[in-house]
Amino acid sequence: MKVVSGAFGGLNLKPVPGKNTRPTSGKVKEAMFSMITPYFNGGVALDLFAGTGSLGIEAVSRGYEKAYLVDKAYKAINVIHENVEKTHHEEQFVVVKSSATEALKSFAEQSVKFDIVFLDPPYRMKITENLIKDMISNQQLNEGAVIVDETDYEVDLSEIGNLSLIKKKDYKDTMVALYQYGGN
């Protein structure tokens, strides 16, 4: 597993040991980032269910100022810390050991707002809609924020709040959908 492009391009990332974490494949990650490149405007990234932290690390590598990396598993948090350390830019990352819902509550209390959000929950959870509704009601998305939803089931987030579907692509058992909040 590697950082695909940017300041940390080519950096090898450590995987989470065991079978409880399903990392985004290199092919899907590369395709995902080519889908969202036109919407890269810098700012703050959120990688919920971060696993290895690779999506947030990739966002910072490509120009985002900061990334919040959230996971509730100890093994994942340890790996995220190791991977962030490899970048030699630890100050650009906030690693949080927490459930997604608790992390979002904490970020709301701190008035943290995001410009890009990566949602890749364990497929069995099917909680994407609720997380997005919470983020919108807590005003945690900046105008024009991009949401990247990686799932294994058909979901239409464009019926929530002020989201519009930009692009959707299927990769075998994975669907990646790109949404934008508010205007461009």
Protein Blocks (a to p, Z undefined) as FASTA:
>chain_A
ZZfbdjkgoiacdddedjkbccddfklmmmmmmmmmmmmgghjdddehklnommmmmmmm
nopabdcdddfbfklmmmmmmmmmmnopmmlpccddddfklmmmmmmmnopacfbdcddd
dfklopmmmmmmmmmmnopacehiacddddfbdcdfklgcjadcfbdcdehjaccdddde
hjZZ
